[in-house]
Amino acid sequence: MQSVNGPMARTLADVEVYCRAVLGEQPWLHDPQCLPIPWRDVELPENLRIGVLWHDGMVFPTPPVTRALETVVKRLQAAGVQVVDWDPADQREGKTLLERMFVADGGIGIRNELRRTGEPLRPEMQGFDGTRELGTFEMWQLHLQRTAFRKKYLDRWNEAGIDAILSATTPFAGVENGKFKHSALPFDKNVPSSV
């Protein structure tokens, strides 16, 4: 499993400061998986094309989240960006693969960390309890499935000719402590998108 940085910022300039700082430390000298690519200015294409994932095909976002997506779409369109709907066709498969990878160690890593702190397994983390650790062969098969999924998604991305995908990170604006789960409103295929 590979993790990535996900900086939160108020402006694009703040994200640039963050990225320049990280790359300025030459992470490829510390992490063998990092490619030696220093910061460089990039010219954006004249005609950006952005896909919008309004829902993941399993859960429909709450009204505030949908409204936020609609606001961003309107601003992008006003700036001359071509916005298209992105079909959630592969999202369920991706979610299933991700869930299988999270618990591939049988939850041992999470339980060991919790033991060190004395914290309990929280309700939203129950998927890490009682799972079976995958053997080497099963893990390699899971990696092959993930690679095939990535390639299928990349092919679809390239065929659509998009530059980015805009989506919500969760289907709700906030959640009560300890009650995070992948759900919001029941999914309704008849709910039209706003684009």
C-alpha positions in Angstrom: 0.0 0.0 0.0 1.3 3.4 -0.9 0.2 6.6 0.8 0.4 10.1 -0.6 0.5 13.6 0.7 -2.9 15.4 0.7 -2.2 19.0 1.8 -5.2 21.1 2.8 -4.9 24.8 1.9 -7.1 27.9 1.4 -5.5 28.9 -1.9 -3.6 27.5 -4.8 -0.7 29.7 -3.8 -0.6 27.9 -0.4 -0.5 24.5 -2.2 2.4 25.7 -4.3 4.3 26.8 -1.2 3.8 23.4 0.3 4.9 21.6 -2.9 8.0 23.7 -3.4 9.0 23.1 0.2 8.6 19.3 0.0 10.4 19.1 -3.4 13.0 21.5 -2.1 14.1 18.8 0.4 14.8 16.4 -2.5 12.7 13.5 -1.1 14.2 11.2 -3.7 17.3 11.2 -1.6 15.4 9.7 1.3 12.7 7.6 -0.4 13.7 5.1 -3.1 10.2 5.3 -4.6 10.4 9.0 -5.3 11.5 10.0 -8.7 14.1 12.8 -8.9 11.8 15.5 -10.3 12.4 18.9 -8.9 9.8 21.7 -8.8 9.1 23.2 -12.2 6.6 25.7 -13.5 4.0 24.2 -15.7 2.0 25.8 -18.5 -1.6 24.7 -18.4 -3.3 23.7 -21.6 -5.4 26.4 -23.2 -8.5 24.2 -23.1 -8.7 22.3 -19.8 -11.2 19.5 -19.7 -12.3 18.3 -16.3 -14.5 15.4 -15.4 -16.9 15.7 -12.5 -17.7 12.7 -10.4 -21.0 13.7 -8.9 -21.4 10.5 -7.0 -19.6 7.2 -6.8 -22.4 4.9 -8.0 -23.0 3.7 -4.4 -23.8 6.8 -2.4 -25.3 10.1 -3.4 -23.7 13.1 -1.6 -25.7 15.3 0.8 -27.1 18.6 -0.6 -24.3 20.8 0.8 -21.6 18.6 -0.9 -23.5 18.6 -4.2 -24.0 22.4 -3.9 -20.2 22.8 -3.4 -19.5 20.7 -6.5 -22.0 22.8 -8.5 -20.4 26.0 -7.3 -17.0 24.9 -8.4 -18.3 23.6 -11.8 -20.0 27.0 -12.5 -16.7 28.9 -11.7 -14.7 26.5 -13.9 -17.1 27.0 -16.8 -17.1 30.7 -16.3 -13.3 30.5 -16.6 -13.6 28.7 -19.9 -12.9 25.2 -18.7 -14.8 22.4 -20.4 -16.6 20.3 -17.7 -17.9 16.9 -18.4 -19.6 14.2 -16.3 -17.3 11.4 -15.2 -19.0 8.0 -15.1 -18.6 6.3 -11.7 -18.5 2.9 -13.5 -15.2 1.7 -11.9 -15.6 3.2 -8.4 -17.2 0.2 -6.7 -14.3 -2.0 -8.0 -11.8 0.5 -6.8 -13.4 0.7 -3.3 -13.5 -3.1 -3.0 -9.8 -3.3 -3.9 -8.9 -0.6 -1.5 -10.8 -2.2 1.3 -9.1 -5.6 0.6 -5.7 -3.9 0.6 -6.3 -2.1 3.9 -7.0 -5.3 5.7 -4.5 -7.6 3.8 -2.3 -7.8 6.9 -5.3 -9.1 8.9 -5.5 -5.8 10.8 -2.2 -6.6 12.6 -0.6 -3.2 11.9 -3.6 -1.2 13.2 -4.0 -3.4 16.3 -0.3 -3.1 17.1 -0.5 0.7 16.9 -3.6 0.8 19.1 -1.9 -1.4 21.6 1.0 1.0 21.9 -1.3 3.9 22.7 -3.9 2.0 24.7 -6.7 3.2 22.4 -9.6 1.0 21.6 -10.6 -0.1 18.1 -13.1 2.6 17.2 -16.5 1.7 15.6 -15.5 3.0 12.2 -12.4 0.8 12.3 -14.2 -2.5 12.9 -13.2 -3.7 9.4 -9.7 -4.2 10.8 -10.9 -6.6 13.4 -11.3 -10.3 12.7 -9.9 -10.2 9.2 -7.5 -12.9 7.9 -4.0 -12.0 6.9 -3.4 -12.8 3.3 -0.6 -15.2 2.3 2.1 -14.2 -0.1 0.4 -15.7 -3.2 -2.9 -14.0 -2.4 -1.2 -10.7 -1.8 0.6 -10.9 -5.2 -2.8 -11.7 -6.8 -4.3 -8.6 -5.1 -1.4 -6.5 -6.4 -2.0 -7.8 -10.0 -5.7 -6.9 -9.7 -4.8 -3.4 -8.5 -2.4 -2.9 -11.4 -5.0 -4.1 -13.9 -7.6 -1.7 -12.3 -5.1 1.2 -12.5 -4.5 0.5 -16.2 -8.2 0.2 -17.0 -8.8 3.5 -15.2 -5.9 5.2 -17.0 -7.1 4.0 -20.4 -10.6 5.4 -19.7 -9.0 8.7 -18.5 -6.9 9.0 -21.6 -9.8 8.0 -23.9 -11.9 10.8 -22.4 -9.2 13.3 -22.9 -9.6 14.9 -19.4 -6.9 16.8 -17.5 -8.4 16.2 -14.0 -11.3 14.7 -12.1 -13.2 16.8 -9.6 -15.0 14.9 -6.8 -16.0 15.1 -3.2 -13.8 13.4 -0.7 -16.8 12.2 1.3 -20.6 12.3 0.7 -21.2 14.7 3.6 -19.9 18.0 4.9 -19.3 16.7 8.5 -19.9 13.6 10.5 -20.4 12.9 14.2 -17.3 11.7 15.9 -17.0 7.9 15.6 -19.7 7.6 13.0 -17.7 8.0 9.8 -18.8 5.4 7.1 -19.3 5.4 3.4 -22.9 6.4 3.3 -25.1 9.4 3.2 -28.3 9.5 1.3 -29.6 6.3 -0.5 -28.2 6.2 -4.0 -30.7 7.0 -6.6 -29.7 6.5 -10.2 -32.5 8.8 -11.3 -31.0 11.9 -9.7 -29.7 14.1 -12.6 -26.3 15.7 -12.5 -26.0 19.5 -12.8 -23.7 19.7 -15.8 
